[in-house]
């Protein structure tokens, strides 16, 4: 049982590191595109980074996740106030839909999705 726990913990750390690496690269590229402000793709990348960091069961990245989530929320509010983003239509009976994820997906231009 202990070996199973250890191997899953190591696998989880590797997956977190891999996901974090990809998100950091994506954010770096997006920030090169719009260095003066956080646009829709940056807001979504920050939100997704927060989700990945919050998935760490030990809570090691809790404060960093909070910073990313706050940055994403501020960017989302500014973009919505400027008339960007919107609502992604979906079937009402779709229980697997995540409204928070949809709200960030709507900030990303269609040709990036």
C-alpha positions as a Markdown table, in Angstrom:
| # | Residue | x | y | z |
|---|---|---|---|---|
| 1 | Unk | 0.0 | 0.0 | 0.0 |
| 2 | Unk | 2.8 | 2.4 | 0.9 |
| 3 | Unk | 4.6 | 1.7 | -2.5 |
| 4 | Unk | 1.3 | 2.4 | -4.3 |
| 5 | Unk | 0.9 | 5.8 | -2.5 |
| 6 | Unk | 4.5 | 6.7 | -3.1 |
| 7 | Unk | 4.4 | 5.9 | -6.8 |
| 8 | Unk | 1.1 | 7.8 | -7.2 |
| 9 | Unk | 2.5 | 10.8 | -5.4 |
| 10 | Unk | 5.6 | 10.8 | -7.6 |
| 11 | Unk | 3.5 | 10.4 | -10.7 |
| 12 | Unk | 1.3 | 13.3 | -9.5 |
| 13 | Unk | 4.3 | 15.5 | -9.0 |
| 14 | Unk | 5.7 | 14.7 | -12.4 |
| 15 | Unk | 2.3 | 15.5 | -14.0 |
| 16 | Unk | 2.0 | 18.7 | -12.1 |
| 17 | Unk | 5.5 | 19.7 | -13.2 |
| 18 | Unk | 4.8 | 18.8 | -16.8 |
| 19 | Unk | 1.4 | 20.6 | -16.9 |
| 20 | Unk | 3.0 | 23.6 | -15.2 |
| 21 | Unk | 5.8 | 23.7 | -17.7 |
| 22 | Unk | 3.4 | 23.7 | -20.6 |
| 23 | Unk | 1.2 | 26.4 | -19.1 |
| 24 | Unk | 4.3 | 28.6 | -18.3 |
| 25 | Unk | 5.5 | 28.3 | -21.9 |
| 26 | Unk | 2.0 | 29.1 | -23.2 |
| 27 | Unk | 1.8 | 32.2 | -20.9 |
| 28 | Unk | 5.2 | 33.3 | -22.0 |
| 29 | Unk | 4.2 | 33.2 | -25.6 |
| 30 | Unk | 0.9 | 34.9 | -24.9 |
| 31 | Unk | 2.7 | 37.7 | -23.0 |
| 32 | Unk | 5.0 | 38.3 | -26.0 |
| 33 | Unk | 1.9 | 38.9 | -28.1 |
| 34 | Unk | 0.4 | 41.4 | -25.7 |
| 35 | Unk | 3.0 | 42.7 | -23.3 |
| 36 | Unk | 1.1 | 45.7 | -22.2 |
| 37 | Unk | -2.0 | 44.0 | -20.8 |
| 38 | Unk | -3.5 | 40.6 | -19.9 |
| 39 | Unk | -5.8 | 39.6 | -22.8 |
| 40 | Unk | -8.2 | 36.6 | -23.0 |
| 41 | Unk | -5.7 | 33.9 | -23.7 |
| 42 | Unk | -3.5 | 35.1 | -20.8 |
| 43 | Unk | -6.5 | 35.2 | -18.4 |
| 44 | Unk | -7.4 | 31.7 | -19.4 |
| 45 | Unk | -3.8 | 30.4 | -19.0 |
| 46 | Unk | -3.6 | 32.1 | -15.5 |
| 47 | Unk | -6.9 | 30.5 | -14.5 |
| 48 | Unk | -5.9 | 27.1 | -15.8 |
| 49 | Unk | -2.5 | 27.4 | -14.0 |
| 50 | Unk | -4.4 | 28.2 | -10.8 |
| 51 | Unk | -6.6 | 25.1 | -11.3 |
| 52 | Unk | -3.5 | 22.9 | -11.8 |
| 53 | Unk | -1.7 | 24.3 | -8.7 |
| 54 | Unk | -4.9 | 23.9 | -6.6 |
| 55 | Unk | -5.0 | 20.2 | -7.6 |
| 56 | Unk | -1.8 | 19.7 | -5.5 |
| 57 | Unk | -3.3 | 17.9 | -2.5 |
| 58 | Unk | -0.5 | 19.1 | -0.1 |
| 59 | Unk | -1.4 | 22.8 | -0.6 |
| 60 | Unk | 2.2 | 23.7 | -1.3 |
| 61 | Unk | 1.2 | 26.1 | -4.1 |
| 62 | Unk | -1.9 | 27.6 | -2.5 |
| 63 | Unk | -0.7 | 31.2 | -2.4 |
| 64 | Unk | 0.7 | 31.0 | -5.9 |
| 65 | Unk | -2.6 | 29.5 | -7.1 |
| 66 | Unk | -4.4 | 32.4 | -5.4 |
| 67 | Unk | -2.2 | 34.9 | -7.2 |
| 68 | Unk | -2.9 | 33.4 | -10.6 |
| 69 | Unk | -6.6 | 33.1 | -9.9 |
| 70 | Unk | -6.8 | 36.8 | -8.9 |
| 71 | Unk | -4.8 | 37.9 | -11.9 |
| 72 | Unk | -7.2 | 35.9 | -14.2 |
| 73 | Unk | -10.3 | 37.3 | -12.5 |
| 74 | Unk | -9.1 | 40.9 | -12.8 |
| 75 | Unk | -8.2 | 40.4 | -16.4 |
| 76 | Unk | -11.6 | 38.7 | -17.0 |
| 77 | Unk | -13.5 | 41.6 | -15.4 |
| 78 | Unk | -11.6 | 44.2 | -17.5 |
| 79 | Unk | -12.2 | 42.3 | -20.7 |
| 80 | Unk | -15.9 | 41.8 | -20.0 |
| 81 | Unk | -16.2 | 45.5 | -19.1 |
| 82 | Unk | -14.6 | 46.3 | -22.5 |
| 83 | Unk | -17.2 | 44.1 | -24.3 |
| 84 | Unk | -14.9 | 41.2 | -25.0 |
| 85 | Unk | -15.8 | 37.6 | -24.2 |
| 86 | Unk | -19.4 | 36.5 | -23.9 |
| 87 | Unk | -21.4 | 33.3 | -23.4 |
| 88 | Unk | -20.7 | 30.0 | -25.0 |
| 89 | Unk | -24.1 | 28.4 | -25.9 |
| 90 | Unk | -24.6 | 24.8 | -24.8 |
| 91 | Unk | -27.4 | 22.3 | -24.3 |
| 92 | Unk | -29.2 | 22.9 | -20.9 |
| 93 | Unk | -29.1 | 19.2 | -19.9 |
| 94 | Unk | -25.3 | 19.0 | -20.1 |
| 95 | Unk | -24.4 | 18.3 | -16.5 |
| 96 | Unk | -20.7 | 17.9 | -17.3 |
| 97 | Unk | -20.4 | 21.5 | -18.3 |
| 98 | Unk | -18.2 | 23.7 | -16.1 |
| 99 | Unk | -19.5 | 27.3 | -16.2 |
| 100 | Unk | -16.3 | 28.8 | -14.8 |
| 101 | Unk | -14.2 | 27.1 | -17.5 |
| 102 | Unk | -16.7 | 28.3 | -20.1 |
| 103 | Unk | -16.5 | 31.8 | -18.9 |
| 104 | Unk | -12.7 | 31.8 | -19.5 |
| 105 | Unk | -13.0 | 29.9 | -22.8 |
| 106 | Unk | -15.3 | 32.7 | -24.0 |
| 107 | Unk | -12.4 | 35.1 | -23.6 |
| 108 | Unk | -10.2 | 33.3 | -26.0 |
| 109 | Unk | -10.7 | 34.1 | -29.7 |
| 110 | Unk | -12.4 | 31.3 | -31.7 |
| 111 | Unk | -9.4 | 30.7 | -33.9 |
| 112 | Unk | -7.3 | 29.7 | -30.8 |
| 113 | Unk | -9.8 | 27.1 | -29.6 |
